[in-house]
Amino acid sequence: MDSFTQIALGSAVAVAALGRRTAPSKAALWGAAAGTLPDLDTFIDHGDAIANMVLHRAESHALFYLSLVSLPLGWLAARVHGQSALWRRWWLALWLALVTHPLLDWMTVYGTQLLRPFDDTPLGVGSIFIIDPAYTLPLAAGVLLALCLRGGRGLRWNAAGLAVSTAYLAWSFAAQQHVAQVARAALAERGVQAERLLVTPTPFNTVLWRVVAVTPTQYLEGFHALADGDRPMQWTAHPRGAELIARYGQHPQVRRIADFSRGFWRLTQDERGHIFVTDLRLGQEPAYTFHFDLGEASAVAAGGGSVTQRWQRPDIAAALPALWRRMRGHGGGNGLFGVADAAP
């Protein structure tokens, strides 16, 4: 999730855990710091853009390592505030602030390696977008009220914010499972046997969902809004680059993306002869966040090449109105989010 959300979550859980044992401002500050700490790995350069992608949310997001870090951090916070007798409570508060960060990231689609060093599998539920105001605002409001209101009232508002945000996560998972059922039925009617199915929310909401179905030779993209009701899903089919996969699929960088994306990837070749590998989970046709130029085909075939990330960003001026229209059930086209026309 975005940094502001992680700060709000870290502050909220620390305030809730410490309660009246210390000033809410102290708990919120330390919780915000602990909630931010795991994402400092973004400043580490692992050598190339693909390595930086797959090694983000690795050791710094592992529950085991964060649990170890929480012990000295809790002791330090208690010592700084002259509350050494409460160091166990400080430890609990900061442990919660630390581990809820990767647990929330786990609910996104990116891939969080929670189980390192025992297992480096990237895990992702994919039921919430990386920025979702409906999740963040209750947390932020609860913390703000805890800081502004004296006594137990502020703490109760903070607890209420945590409860609402947690309920929203549960809602997102339930909505995701519903859309998955709709998508499977739609694919069956089309006669498509997908190897993998991805269901993720579109930006900033959980009422419009993007679905990607992967077969050995192609992937299908569709959108379903809860407002669609029983209206059939529409799909657009795109080649995965089967011939390129047969030729370059065992290249080390391609394998890294294939494994990290859990099979949602493609290979393409441009007019210059450069090979591109794309993670299909983050973005939508034709714009993807993790789209990498591996260099000339001859170099890739020899196991070499280079790695350059080529950001593909949609036209925001067109995307936001299209998103709003599609969320309300206006579909029936091949434009952004499956609308016929991206104009307001």
Order of alpha helices (4+ residues) and beta strands (2+ residues): alpha-alpha-alpha-alpha-alpha-alpha-alpha-beta-beta-beta-beta-alpha-alpha-beta-beta-beta-beta-beta-alpha-beta-alpha
